[in-house]
Amino acid sequence: MKNLLVRLLKDEAGTTSIEYALIGVLLSIIMIGAVTMMGTSLNSMFEGVESGLSIGSSS
């Protein structure tokens, strides 16, 4: 049992793919956050444009 544990702790196979997966997850989280913030900002901008157009058409 001890030999199995030592062998598992020394085994480095697959660590690179795990590291790449973690980097991919981190980048995905960053991209989702950026797109969400941009979407909120764009929504506010278009609401302002819509408000300006409705004021302009009523006068």
matplotlib code that plots the C-alpha trace (Angstrom):
import matplotlib.pyplot as plt

x = [0.0, 2.9, 4.5, 1.3, 1.0, 4.6, 4.3, 1.1, 2.8, 5.8, 3.7, 3.7, 1.8, -1.2, -0.1, 0.4, -3.1, -4.5, -2.5, -3.8, -7.4, -7.0, -5.7, -8.6, -11.1, -9.5, -9.6, -13.2, -14.2, -12.4, -14.0, -17.5, -17.0, -15.8, -18.7, -21.2, -19.8, -19.7, -23.3, -24.5, -22.7, -24.0, -27.6, -27.3, -26.0, -28.8, -31.4, -30.0, -30.2, -33.8, -34.7, -33.1, -34.9, -38.3, -37.8, -36.8, -39.7, -42.3, -41.1]
y = [0.0, 2.4, 1.6, 2.4, 5.8, 6.7, 5.7, 7.8, 10.8, 10.6, 10.0, 13.2, 11.8, 14.0, 17.0, 19.0, 18.4, 19.3, 22.5, 23.3, 22.6, 24.9, 27.7, 27.1, 27.3, 30.5, 32.1, 31.1, 32.7, 35.9, 36.0, 35.4, 38.2, 40.6, 39.8, 40.2, 43.6, 44.7, 43.5, 45.5, 48.6, 48.2, 47.7, 51.0, 52.8, 51.5, 52.5, 56.0, 56.1, 54.8, 57.4, 60.2, 58.9, 58.8, 62.4, 63.6, 62.0, 63.5, 67.1]
z = [0.0, 0.9, -2.5, -4.3, -2.5, -3.2, -6.9, -7.2, -5.6, -7.9, -11.1, -13.2, -16.2, -17.1, -15.1, -18.2, -19.5, -16.1, -16.1, -19.6, -18.5, -15.5, -17.8, -20.1, -17.3, -16.0, -19.5, -19.9, -16.6, -17.6, -21.0, -19.6, -17.1, -19.8, -22.2, -19.3, -18.4, -22.1, -22.5, -19.6, -20.9, -24.4, -23.0, -21.1, -24.2, -26.4, -23.8, -23.9, -27.7, -27.6, -25.0, -27.2, -30.3, -28.6, -27.2, -30.7, -32.5, -30.0, -30.5]

ax = plt.figure().add_subplot(projection="3d")
ax.plot(x, y, z, "-o")
ax.set_aspect("equal")
plt.show()
